């Protein structure tokens, strides 16, 4: 059985399926990191616009920053009293979410969405078709169906853990560079 598992993993490496899935995961993690960075910059720019508004109109910014805010919902409309304080608190939450010490936790949280999708696709590709020389060929079975199914499952599980570790490591390194 180990012989067949090794064959499946070797085939996945040579056919570059694992490389493609790993690059897809790294890209998805990169998008999550970019969205966090983008939300921090957008919220910071909004906060600066509020500060500029207060300065142009000679309003007391300290009283509003030391007060509280309320969010009132009426139907589809949302009204925020004291929006500068709300924006400042949102900015601090976004900065914390984008900080390097929270990056790994956030990547693991986002993987809840990615792993079923990506590894479901990987399982379908490995279980039914192989991509070799840019043609799809149906696999032939040389062992019993039960062993064949077990070999497929075990190879997907083992390779999934390896791809998860590699893609999380690359995404974490990229997250620290931002």
C-alpha positions in Angstrom: 0.0 0.0 0.0 2.9 2.4 0.8 4.2 1.7 -2.8 0.9 3.0 -4.2 0.8 6.0 -1.9 4.3 6.9 -2.9 3.3 6.6 -6.6 0.3 8.9 -6.0 2.4 11.5 -4.3 5.2 11.2 -6.9 2.6 11.6 -9.6 1.1 14.7 -7.9 4.6 16.3 -7.7 5.5 15.5 -11.3 2.2 16.6 -12.7 2.6 19.9 -10.8 -0.9 19.6 -9.3 0.5 20.2 -5.8 2.5 23.3 -7.1 -0.6 24.8 -8.7 -2.8 24.2 -5.6 0.0 25.7 -3.3 0.3 28.7 -5.5 -3.5 29.1 -5.5 -3.5 29.0 -1.7 -0.6 31.5 -1.4 -2.5 33.8 -3.8 -5.7 33.6 -1.7 -3.7 34.3 1.5 -2.0 37.2 -0.3 -5.4 38.6 -1.2 -6.5 38.4 2.5 -3.4 40.1 3.6 -3.8 42.8 1.0 -7.4 43.4 1.9 -6.3 43.9 5.6 -3.7 46.3 4.6 -6.1 48.1 2.3 -8.7 48.4 5.0 -6.2 50.0 7.4 -5.1 52.6 4.8 -8.7 53.4 3.8 -9.8 53.8 7.4 -6.8 55.9 8.2 -7.6 58.2 5.2 -11.2 58.5 6.4 -9.9 59.4 9.9 -7.6 62.1 8.4 -10.6 63.5 6.5 -12.6 63.8 9.7 -9.6 65.5 11.5 -9.3 67.9 8.5 -13.0 68.7 8.7 -12.8 69.4 12.5 -9.8 71.7 11.9 -11.3 73.6 9.0 -14.5 74.3 10.9 -12.8 75.0 14.3 -14.6 72.2 16.1 -13.4 70.7 19.3 -12.0 67.3 18.4 -11.0 66.3 21.9 -14.5 66.3 23.3 -15.7 64.0 20.5 -12.7 61.7 20.8 -13.3 61.4 24.6 -17.0 60.8 24.2 -18.9 57.7 22.9 -20.7 56.9 19.7 -24.0 55.2 19.0 -25.0 53.2 16.0 -28.7 53.6 15.2 -30.4 51.4 12.7 -33.7 52.3 11.1 -34.7 50.0 8.3 -31.8 50.0 5.8 -30.2 53.2 7.1 -27.4 53.2 9.6 -26.7 56.4 11.6 -23.5 56.8 13.6 -23.4 59.5 16.1 -19.8 60.8 16.6 -18.3 59.2 13.5 -14.7 60.4 14.2 -14.6 58.2 17.4 -16.1 55.3 15.5 -13.6 55.6 12.8 -10.7 55.9 15.3 -11.8 52.7 17.1 -12.3 50.9 13.8 -8.8 52.0 12.7 -7.3 50.5 15.9 -9.1 47.2 15.3 -7.9 47.1 11.7 -4.4 47.9 12.7 -4.4 45.1 15.3 -5.8 42.7 12.7 -3.1 43.6 10.2 -0.3 43.4 12.8 2.4 40.7 12.4 1.5 39.0 15.7 -2.1 38.4 14.5 -1.2 37.4 10.9 -0.9 33.7 11.5 -4.2 33.5 13.4 -5.9 35.4 10.7 -4.5 33.2 8.0 -5.7 30.1 9.9 -9.1 31.7 10.2 -9.3 32.4 6.5 -8.2 28.9 5.8 -11.6 27.7 7.1 -13.0 29.1 3.9 -10.2 28.0 1.5 -9.4 24.5 2.5 -12.8 22.8 1.7 -12.9 24.5 -1.6 -9.3 24.0 -2.7 -8.9 20.4 -1.3 -12.3 19.4 -2.6 -11.1 20.4 -6.0 -7.8 18.6 -5.4 -9.6 15.5 -4.4 -11.8 15.5 -7.5 -8.8 16.0 -9.7 -6.7 13.3 -8.1 -9.6 10.8 -7.8 -10.9 11.0 -11.3 -8.5 12.5 -13.8 -4.8 13.1 -14.3 -3.2 15.9 -16.2 -0.2 14.6 -18.0 1.3 16.2 -21.1 -1.8 18.5 -21.2 -4.2 15.7 -21.8 -6.8 14.2 -19.5 -6.5 10.4 -19.2 -8.7 8.2 -17.0 -6.6 6.3 -14.5 -6.6 2.5 -14.6 -7.0 0.5 -11.5 -4.4 -2.3 -10.8 -5.5 -2.9 -7.2 -8.9 -3.5 -5.6 -11.3 -0.6 -5.4 -11.2 -0.4 -1.6 -7.4 -0.2 -1.6 -7.5 2.3 -4.5 -9.9 4.5 -2.6 -7.8 4.3 0.6 -4.6 5.1 -1.4 -6.3 8.2 -2.9 -7.5 9.3 0.5 -4.2 8.8 2.3 -2.2 10.5 -0.4 -4.6 13.5 -0.4 -4.4 13.8 3.4 -0.6 13.6 3.5 -0.1 16.0 0.6 -2.7 18.4 2.0 -0.8 18.8 5.2 2.4 19.4 3.3 0.7 22.0 1.1 -0.9 23.7 4.0 2.4 24.0 5.9 4.2 25.3 2.8 1.5 27.8 1.8 1.0 29.1 5.4 4.8 29.5 5.8 5.1 31.5 2.5 2.0 33.6 3.4 3.3 34.3 6.9 6.7 35.4 5.5 4.9 37.7 3.0 2.7 39.0 5.8 5.7 40.0 7.9 7.2 41.8 4.9 4.2 44.1 4.6 
